[in-house]
């Protein structure tokens, strides 16, 4: 007579599958969130550099044209 696996083993398998799915979804959500934050930071940094260069060009006036 074959012995079937116990109820605790089946529950452990279901719990393991649930954990894997949950961790995968959390990982994907975290990745997408961090990429969104990174893109916003890059955009803000580029805007700041552009404003700095614009203010530098405005402050230098004619000298800036000669530097180019």
N, C-alpha and C positions, 0 to 999 in steps of 0.2 A: 504494500500500500504506500503510495507516494504521500509524502507529507507536504502540505501546501504551506506557503509562507504565511506568517502571522499577520494579524491586523496591525500591530505596531510597525512592522516592516513596510506595509502598504502606506500607512500614515507618514512614515519617514520619507518615503519616495515622493509623496504628494507635497510634503513640506519642503523638500529639497527643490522640486520643480518650482514651487511658489517663490522660494528664495532666489533662485536663478533669474526668474522673470522679473521680480521686484528689483534686484540689483542691476539688471540690464536696463530697465526703464529709468531708474534713478541715474545711472551713468549717462545715458543719452540726454536726459533732461539737464543734468549738470553741464555737460559738454556744450549743449546749445545755448544755455544761459551764459556761460563764460565766453563763448565766441561772440555773443551779442555785446557783452560788456567790453571785450577787447576791441571790437570794431568801433564802438562809440568812443573809446579812449584814443584810438588812432585818428579818428576824424577830428576830435578835439585838439589833439597835438598838432595836426596839420594846420588847423585853423589858427592856433596860437602862433605857429611859426610864420604863417602868412601875414598875420597882423603885425608881428614883430618886424618882419622885413619891410612891410609897408610903412610902419612908423619910422624905421631906420632910413628908408629912402626919402621920406618926407622931411626928416630932420637934417639930412645931409644936403638936400637940395641939389645944387649944381655939381657938387663934388661927386655925388652918386652917379651922375651921368658920365663923368670922366672915368670913374672906376669901372664902369661897364666896358 
